[in-house]
Amino acid sequence: MNAENLVVHYLSGKGPLWRLFWLWGVIGSWILFGVFYWALSNLGINWALFIIATVVMGPYTVWILASIWQCAGNVRNGMWGDLARLGTVVWAINIGVAAGLLLKELILR
C-alpha cells in the first residue's frame, strides 16, 4: 500500500484501530518527537525549526486525530475506541500547548 492509499485508508475509517493507534499514533509520534527534540537540543529554538516542525507535525496531527476518530469503531470493545479518541485529543492538545510555548519563546527573544 503506498502512502497516499494508507492515508486515505485510515481517514475513511477502514483500518484497524490498534495498528493506527500504536504504530502510527504512538510510535510514529515518538519518532517525530525524537527528531525534533534532537534538532532543538542541538540547534536551539529558531524560526526555521519552528516552521519545519509546524509543517510536518500539523498535517500529521490532523491526520492521526481524524483517522483515529474514524477508526474508533473498528474494535471488539467500544471502550478502546473511546479511550483512543480521548488519548488522541489529549495528545493533540499537548502538541498545541508545546507549539504555543515554543512560539512564545521565539517572539520574546
Backbone as JSON, one array per atom type, in Angstrom:
{
  "sequence": "MNAENLVVHYLSGKGPLWRLFWLWGVIGSWILFGVFYWALSNLGINWALFIIATVVMGPYTVWILASIWQCAGNVRNGMWGDLARLGTVVWAINIGVAAGLLLKELILR",
  "N": [[0.86, -1.17, 0.0], [0.68, 2.13, -0.94], [1.79, 5.41, 0.26], [-0.2, 7.41, -0.11], [-2.54, 5.9, -0.44], [-2.58, 4.65, 2.06], [-3.0, 6.8, 3.82], [-5.57, 7.67, 2.99], [-6.96, 5.29, 3.41], [-7.03, 4.99, 6.25], [-8.16, 7.46, 6.96], [-10.7, 7.14, 5.94], [-11.76, 5.4, 7.71], [-11.33, 2.67, 7.53], [-9.25, 1.1, 8.46], [-7.64, -1.06, 10.93], [-8.02, -0.13, 14.3], [-6.07, -0.61, 16.34], [-3.6, -0.9, 14.98], [-3.33, 1.59, 13.7], [-3.41, 3.34, 15.95], [-1.28, 2.44, 17.71], [1.02, 1.92, 16.04], [1.18, 4.05, 14.09], [0.2, 6.29, 15.51], [1.34, 6.26, 18.23], [4.09, 5.16, 18.09], [4.96, 6.42, 15.72], [4.63, 9.12, 16.44], [6.45, 9.29, 18.58], [8.85, 8.92, 17.2], [8.88, 11.19, 15.49], [8.85, 13.19, 17.48], [11.3, 12.61, 18.7], [13.12, 13.26, 16.64], [12.66, 16.04, 16.34], [13.21, 16.87, 18.94], [15.92, 16.23, 19.15], [16.92, 18.0, 17.18], [16.16, 20.45, 18.31], [17.62, 20.38, 20.69], [20.22, 20.41, 19.7], [20.39, 22.53, 17.89], [19.01, 24.61, 18.98], [16.19, 26.74, 19.66], [14.69, 28.15, 16.84], [13.36, 30.14, 14.15], [13.26, 28.74, 11.7], [13.36, 26.01, 12.42], [11.01, 25.89, 13.95], [9.06, 26.44, 11.99], [9.45, 24.29, 10.21], [8.84, 22.14, 11.93], [6.15, 22.73, 12.42], [5.04, 22.52, 9.85], [5.42, 19.82, 9.37], [4.41, 18.43, 11.68], [1.83, 19.51, 11.97], [-0.01, 18.67, 9.77], [0.32, 15.9, 10.18], [-0.66, 15.54, 12.8], [-3.35, 16.31, 12.46], [-4.15, 14.33, 10.63], [-3.76, 11.95, 12.16], [-5.51, 12.43, 14.33], [-8.05, 12.71, 13.02], [-8.16, 10.23, 11.69], [-8.04, 8.31, 13.76], [-10.39, 8.97, 15.01], [-12.21, 8.19, 13.04], [-11.65, 5.44, 12.8], [-12.24, 4.41, 15.27], [-14.42, 2.79, 15.8], [-13.67, 0.32, 14.97], [-13.18, -1.94, 16.68], [-13.4, -4.62, 19.09], [-14.36, -4.13, 21.63], [-16.02, -1.33, 22.51], [-15.05, 0.48, 24.38], [-12.29, 0.72, 24.0], [-12.07, 2.16, 21.64], [-13.2, 4.59, 22.46], [-11.33, 5.33, 24.45], [-9.05, 5.58, 22.86], [-9.79, 7.75, 21.26], [-10.01, 9.75, 23.25], [-7.34, 9.77, 24.27], [-5.98, 10.62, 21.99], [-7.02, 13.16, 21.55], [-6.07, 14.43, 23.86], [-3.33, 14.22, 23.33], [-3.17, 15.81, 21.02], [-3.86, 18.3, 22.1], [-1.68, 18.62, 23.8], [0.39, 18.85, 21.89], [-0.38, 21.28, 20.72], [-0.13, 23.04, 22.94], [2.63, 22.78, 23.45], [3.64, 23.79, 21.02], [2.68, 26.4, 21.21], [4.14, 27.33, 23.45], [6.76, 27.19, 22.46], [6.52, 29.04, 20.38], [5.98, 31.36, 21.84], [8.44, 31.61, 23.14], [10.09, 32.16, 20.95], [9.02, 34.63, 20.05], [9.44, 36.31, 22.23], [12.15, 36.65, 22.26]],
  "CA": [[0.0, 0.0, 0.0], [1.5, 3.34, -0.98], [1.5, 6.39, 1.32], [-1.48, 8.08, -0.35], [-3.61, 4.93, -0.13], [-2.57, 4.44, 3.51], [-3.64, 7.97, 4.43], [-6.99, 7.61, 2.66], [-7.5, 4.08, 4.04], [-7.34, 5.28, 7.65], [-9.1, 8.59, 7.04], [-12.05, 6.67, 5.63], [-12.2, 4.54, 8.8], [-11.28, 1.27, 7.11], [-8.14, 0.37, 9.04], [-7.78, -1.49, 12.32], [-7.63, 0.92, 15.25], [-4.84, -0.93, 17.08], [-2.43, -0.62, 14.14], [-3.27, 3.04, 13.54], [-3.1, 3.99, 17.21], [0.03, 2.09, 18.26], [2.14, 2.05, 15.1], [1.25, 5.39, 13.52], [-0.04, 7.31, 16.53], [2.31, 6.26, 19.33], [5.48, 5.01, 17.64], [5.23, 7.5, 14.76], [4.78, 10.38, 17.19], [7.72, 9.23, 19.31], [9.94, 9.13, 16.24], [8.88, 12.61, 15.12], [9.27, 13.94, 18.66], [12.74, 12.4, 18.86], [13.83, 14.04, 15.62], [12.57, 17.47, 16.67], [13.91, 17.09, 20.21], [17.35, 16.25, 18.83], [17.21, 19.26, 16.48], [16.02, 21.53, 19.29], [18.75, 20.28, 21.62], [21.49, 20.7, 19.03], [20.35, 23.78, 17.14], [18.31, 25.63, 19.72], [14.95, 27.18, 19.03], [14.8, 29.19, 15.83], [12.16, 30.19, 13.31], [13.29, 27.69, 10.67], [12.97, 24.76, 13.06], [9.6, 26.0, 14.33], [8.25, 26.33, 10.77], [9.56, 22.9, 9.73], [8.06, 21.31, 12.86], [4.73, 23.02, 12.2], [4.65, 21.98, 8.55], [5.4, 18.35, 9.46], [3.55, 17.94, 12.76], [0.45, 19.96, 11.8], [-0.8, 17.71, 8.98], [0.39, 14.58, 10.82], [-1.58, 15.57, 13.94], [-4.72, 16.33, 11.92], [-4.4, 13.02, 10.06], [-3.91, 10.97, 13.24], [-6.74, 12.72, 15.07], [-9.22, 12.36, 12.19], [-8.17, 8.79, 11.39], [-8.42, 7.57, 14.97], [-11.83, 9.21, 15.2], [-12.95, 7.38, 12.06], [-11.4, 4.01, 13.0], [-12.52, 4.05, 16.66], [-15.43, 1.74, 15.84], [-13.1, -0.95, 14.49], [-12.69, -2.67, 17.85], [-14.4, -5.53, 19.67], [-14.9, -3.47, 22.82], [-16.1, 0.1, 22.22], [-14.28, 1.26, 25.34], [-10.95, 1.0, 23.44], [-12.23, 3.24, 20.69], [-13.39, 5.83, 23.23], [-10.05, 5.68, 25.07], [-8.16, 6.05, 21.8], [-10.2, 9.11, 20.93], [-9.62, 10.62, 24.36], [-5.88, 9.89, 24.27], [-5.55, 11.38, 20.82], [-7.37, 14.56, 21.8], [-5.1, 14.93, 24.84], [-2.06, 14.34, 22.62], [-3.25, 16.99, 20.14], [-3.79, 19.49, 22.97], [-0.28, 18.71, 24.22], [1.16, 19.39, 20.76], [-0.74, 22.69, 20.61], [0.49, 23.78, 24.05], [4.08, 22.81, 23.2], [3.89, 24.74, 19.92], [2.45, 27.74, 21.76], [5.27, 27.7, 24.31], [7.91, 27.46, 21.58], [6.24, 30.3, 19.68], [6.17, 32.4, 22.83], [9.89, 31.75, 23.33], [10.63, 32.82, 19.75], [8.55, 36.01, 19.99], [10.02, 37.09, 23.32], [13.61, 36.78, 22.1]],
  "C": [[0.91, 1.24, 0.0], [1.0, 4.35, 0.05], [0.14, 7.06, 1.13], [-2.65, 7.15, -0.01], [-3.71, 4.69, 1.37], [-3.29, 5.58, 4.21], [-5.14, 7.91, 4.21], [-7.65, 6.42, 3.35], [-7.91, 4.36, 5.49], [-8.3, 6.46, 7.79], [-10.54, 8.17, 6.76], [-12.55, 5.67, 6.67], [-12.14, 3.06, 8.49], [-10.19, 0.45, 7.78], [-8.41, -0.07, 10.47], [-7.25, -0.42, 13.27], [-6.31, 0.63, 15.92], [-3.6, -0.58, 16.27], [-2.24, 0.88, 13.97], [-2.8, 3.7, 14.82], [-1.66, 3.71, 17.66], [1.18, 2.32, 17.29], [2.28, 3.48, 14.57], [1.11, 6.48, 14.57], [1.05, 7.38, 17.57], [3.74, 6.21, 18.81], [5.85, 6.11, 16.65], [5.45, 8.83, 15.44], [6.08, 10.41, 17.97], [8.9, 9.5, 18.38], [10.02, 10.6, 15.84], [9.34, 13.49, 16.28], [10.78, 13.82, 18.85], [13.56, 13.21, 17.87], [13.83, 15.52, 15.98], [13.25, 17.79, 18.0], [15.41, 17.14, 19.98], [17.72, 17.57, 18.16], [17.14, 20.44, 17.45], [17.2, 21.55, 20.26], [20.06, 20.71, 20.98], [21.53, 22.05, 18.32], [19.75, 24.93, 17.93], [17.05, 26.04, 18.98], [15.22, 28.3, 18.03], [13.58, 29.1, 14.93], [12.13, 29.08, 12.28], [12.84, 26.35, 11.26], [11.5, 24.77, 13.44], [8.7, 25.81, 13.11], [8.28, 24.91, 10.23], [8.73, 21.97, 10.62], [6.57, 21.5, 12.64], [4.24, 22.41, 10.9], [4.56, 20.45, 8.59], [4.37, 17.88, 10.48], [2.09, 18.36, 12.59], [-0.39, 18.96, 11.01], [-0.81, 16.31, 9.61], [-0.61, 14.49, 11.98], [-3.03, 15.54, 13.47], [-5.07, 14.95, 11.37], [-4.63, 11.97, 11.15], [-5.22, 11.19, 13.98], [-7.98, 12.3, 14.27], [-9.3, 10.87, 11.93], [-8.56, 7.97, 12.6], [-9.91, 7.76, 15.24], [-12.64, 8.3, 14.29], [-12.81, 5.88, 12.32], [-11.77, 3.52, 14.4], [-13.57, 2.95, 16.78], [-14.91, 0.37, 15.44], [-12.43, -1.73, 15.62], [-13.79, -3.6, 18.36], [-15.11, -4.89, 20.85], [-14.85, -1.96, 22.57], [-15.33, 0.99, 23.17], [-12.91, 1.64, 24.77], [-11.01, 2.12, 22.41], [-12.4, 4.58, 21.38], [-12.09, 6.28, 23.88], [-9.05, 6.19, 24.04], [-8.5, 7.47, 21.38], [-9.77, 10.1, 22.0], [-8.1, 10.84, 24.37], [-5.36, 10.73, 23.13], [-5.88, 12.86, 20.97], [-6.39, 15.17, 22.8], [-3.74, 15.15, 24.17], [-2.06, 15.58, 21.72], [-3.2, 18.28, 20.95], [-2.36, 19.7, 23.44], [0.6, 19.29, 23.11], [0.88, 20.88, 20.6], [-0.12, 23.54, 21.7], [2.0, 23.89, 23.84], [4.42, 23.8, 22.09], [3.7, 26.17, 20.4], [3.59, 28.22, 22.63], [6.52, 28.0, 23.49], [7.73, 28.79, 20.83], [6.44, 31.48, 20.62], [7.66, 32.67, 23.04], [10.52, 32.48, 22.15], [10.25, 34.31, 19.71], [9.22, 36.88, 21.05], [11.54, 37.24, 23.24], [13.98, 38.18, 21.74]]
}
